[in-house]
Amino acid sequence: MSKKVTIGAKPTAKPAAAVSADNWVENRATAQTAEADNEPMKRLTFDIPESLHRRIKVQCASRGIRMTDELRILLDKHFKEQGSQA
C-alpha cells in the first residue's frame, strides 16, 4: 500500500522579524508601567513550590488577573516605601 503525499505551495509572505527575548523584555509595555509613570521595570526570578505556584495561578485565573500583576501588588504592600509607613 502506498500513500500519496502532496506538498502545498511555498509560502510567499515574509515572516515577521524575530525579536530577541532580551529586546522584548526591555521594550514591552505593561499596564503597571503606565501606572508607575513609566518607571523602568526589572526582572525578578525566584523558585517556589509547585503546589504554591498552582494555587496562585488558579486564583489569579479565576479573578482574571495576571500572576505578575497580583504578585507585584502583594510585594508592593509588603515592601512599602520608607515615607509611607505608618
C-alpha positions in Angstrom: 0.0 0.0 0.0 1.4 3.4 -0.9 0.3 6.8 0.2 0.3 9.8 -2.0 1.5 12.9 -0.2 1.0 16.3 -1.7 3.1 19.3 -0.7 1.4 22.7 -0.8 2.9 25.8 -2.5 5.8 27.5 -0.8 4.5 30.4 1.4 5.3 33.8 -0.2 4.8 36.0 2.8 7.9 37.0 4.6 7.9 36.1 8.3 7.9 38.9 10.9 11.3 39.9 12.1 12.5 37.8 15.0 12.8 39.8 18.3 15.2 38.6 20.9 13.9 37.8 24.3 16.0 40.5 26.0 14.8 43.1 23.5 11.2 42.2 24.1 11.6 42.3 27.9 13.3 45.7 27.8 10.8 47.3 25.4 7.5 45.8 26.4 4.7 47.9 27.7 2.6 46.8 30.6 -0.4 48.3 32.5 1.8 48.7 35.6 4.4 50.7 33.7 1.7 53.2 32.7 0.5 53.5 36.3 4.1 53.9 37.6 4.9 57.0 35.5 6.9 54.8 33.1 9.3 53.7 35.8 11.7 51.1 34.3 11.0 47.5 35.2 13.4 45.0 36.5 13.0 41.2 36.3 12.9 39.1 39.5 13.2 35.3 39.3 12.8 33.0 42.3 11.7 29.5 43.0 8.5 28.5 44.7 7.0 25.0 45.4 4.8 23.7 42.5 1.8 23.5 44.8 2.1 27.2 45.7 2.5 28.1 42.0 -0.6 26.1 41.1 -2.7 27.8 43.9 -1.6 31.3 42.7 -2.2 30.5 39.1 -5.7 29.1 39.8 -6.8 32.0 41.9 -5.4 34.6 39.5 -7.2 32.9 36.6 -10.5 32.8 38.5 -10.2 36.6 39.1 -9.0 37.3 35.6 -5.7 38.9 36.8 -2.2 38.1 35.6 0.1 36.4 38.2 2.7 39.0 37.7 0.3 41.8 38.5 -1.1 40.1 41.6 2.4 39.3 42.9 3.6 42.9 42.2 0.6 44.2 44.3 1.4 41.9 47.2 5.1 42.8 47.1 4.3 46.5 46.9 2.1 46.2 50.0 4.7 44.3 52.0 7.7 46.5 51.0 6.2 50.0 51.5 8.3 53.0 50.7 10.1 54.4 53.8 8.0 57.6 53.8 4.6 55.8 53.6 5.0 53.5 56.6 2.5 54.2 59.4 
